Amino acid sequence: MSSPPNATRRAFLSGDLLTRAGRQAARRLEQPWGPRPPWLAAIVRGGACVDCDQPCREACKPALIHFHPEEHAQAGTPYLRFDDTGCNFCGDCVNACPETVRVPAGKPRLGLARVDQGRCLPWRQVICINCKGRCPEDAIVWDERSRPAVSVDRCNGCGACVGACPPGALSVEAIL
């Protein structure tokens, strides 16, 4: 069983936490809304992004970088939102960051893609191959019934698959 959300007094007194939707909304304000931008995890954890002018947002050509709103537990910190495309690890966010960022060799692991089988068309016996071939790491694998799954060993959480999925069955979970 998961732990109860961190209840504010106002949410408790208004009864918002008594409903499933209210509890889900409270949890959504505690969990990151997406993975952190590449190579910036240590800076985000250290709190340097909170009072920053956010030049990484402007530097990101695919416009993947967004910031948690002030009512969120991680207010002011960046996350990646994969609406149309994934992260290509270009490093423009790092170059724009006013903090000193150590960039190790290779691509970092941003998160892990996840298939929601209840929303995925092939898992509901409907032909769909939109995500096939979208992953640059070949992390989307297909079973004998042509249903997709994510290879944990190959996935780096770049999000290239997310925008390709018509019903939104693919997402990237952040690594904390």
Secondary structure, 3 states (H helix, E strand, C coil): CCCCCCCCHHHHHHCHHHCHHHHHHHHHCCCCCCCCCCCCHHHHHHCCCCCCCCHHHHHCCCCCEEECCCCCCCCCCEEECCCCCCCCCCCHHHHHCCCCCCCCCCCCCCEEEEECCCCCCHHHCCCCCCCCCCCCCCCEEECCCCCEEECCCCCCCCCCCHHHCCCCCEEEEECC
